[in-house]
Amino acid sequence: MLPKSDWAHLIPHAGGMCLLDAVEAWDDTAIHACSEGHRDPANPLRRDGRLHALHLAEYGAQAAAVHGALRAREAGVGAPRPGMLVALRDVRLACEYVDDLPGALQVHAECLYADDAGTQYAFRIEHDGVLLAQGRCAVIHGGDDLAPSAG
């Protein structure tokens, strides 16, 4: 298991927006992470005190980001290349809200495709053995031009 302190500095998500707590396991093609932040009243994705299941796509995308960063680190690449989430596909939700679920969410992501231009991942989020959300996400990689403009 890899604690957050081992990989959080490798991804752009900081503070409360770093939604994953730990990496349970990973290899060249997949990652399994966990999170209990869905129950946190200070979760920045909550609206009106609730966390909608749609936000589980962000948990999946962050697992993909951590996986890409761990792969880059293992390959001896310096800092991971910046990326921007550009598409979510085939997202399916099995519930409406997740903030009242006790215990940890299990977040899985599998790399379907990766090259210098971007990546595609399939993700699924489970709780207590029950599938809550699944889908695919696409990320493009680039340089500083991916940063949002200030104006």
N, C-alpha and C positions, 0 to 999 in steps of 0.2 A: 504494500500500500504506500502511495506517495501522498504526504500531507500537502495542504495548500501552500505552505511555505516553500515547498520544493519547486513549484511550477507557476504560481500566481504572477510572478514578475515577467513571465514569458508571454503573457497575453495582455491585450489592451484594457480588459475589463478590470476596474479597480473598485475598492471599497465594497459597498453593498451590491454593486452590479457584478461582482465576481461571485456568481451564484453557486458554484460547485464547492463542496467541502473537501473532498479527497478523491484521488484516483485509486480505485480498488485494484485494477489490473489494466494492462495495455500491451499491445504488440504492434507489429508493423501495419496491421490492417484495421484494428479496432481498439476501442477504449470502453472501460466500465468505470463510471464515476458515481458518487453519491452526493446527496444534498439534503439538508434539513431546513434550509432557508425558506422553504415555501410556507413554513409556519410562523416565520418571524414577522411581527406586526410592522417592522420597519423595512420590509422588503420593498425596494423602489418600484417594483412592477405592480404593486397592489393599487387598486382603485376602490374607493369607498370601503376600505378595510378588507377587501376580498382579493384573492389571486385567481384570475381566470385561467382555465386550463390551456387557453391559446398561448399563454406565456411559456408553456413547456417547450415550445419550439425554440425559445431562446436558451433554455437549458441544453437542448440537443445541439444547437449551434455552438454554444460555449464548449461542450464536450469535443466537438470537431476542432475548435480552435486550440484547445489544450492538446489534443492528439497531434495536430500538425506541428505545434511547438515542440512537443516531446520528440517527434520524429526528426525535426530539424536539429535539435540539440544532440540527439544520438548520432546523427550523420556528421556532426562537427561543424554545421553551419552556424554562423554567428547568431545574430538576432533573427527571429522568424520574420518573414516578409509580411508587411501589412496586408490585411485582407478586408473585403467588404462583403457582407451578406447581400446577395443580389436576388435570390429566389428561394421560395419555399414551395414545395410541390407535394401533392398527395397527403396533406396533413389530415390526420383523422384523430378525433378526440373522443374519449369514452365517458367523459364527465364534463361538468360545467366549471366547477371550482375545485381547487386542490388545497387551499389554505387550512382546511380542517382535518387533513389526513395526518394521523399520528406516525411518528417514525420517519425514516429516510426515504427519499425518492431514489430509485436506481436509474441512472442515466447511461444509455448505451449509444455509441455511434460507430459506424463502420464506413471506412473510406471506400467509395465505389470507384473513384477516379481522381488522379492528382497529376498535375504537370506544372510547369512554371507559370502558366496563366491562371490556374485556379484549381479548385477541388469540388468534388461532390461527395456528400455523406448521406447515408441513411441513418435515422435516429429513432430511438424508442425510449419511452420513459415508463417505468413500472413502479408500482407501490404494492408491497406485500404480495408479490406474484401476479398482480393484475395489471394488464396493459392499460395505461392512461392516455398515451399519445404516441403517434408515430408519424414519420414523414421523411422527406428528403430536403436537404439544403444545399445551395450552391454558393460558393465564395469565389470572387475574383481577387487576384493578387496584383499588386503594383507597388508603386513607390509612394512618396509623400503626396502625390496627386490624388490619393484616395481620401485624404483628410478632408472633413467638411470645411467649407469656406466660412470665413468669419463675417462675411458681408452678405 
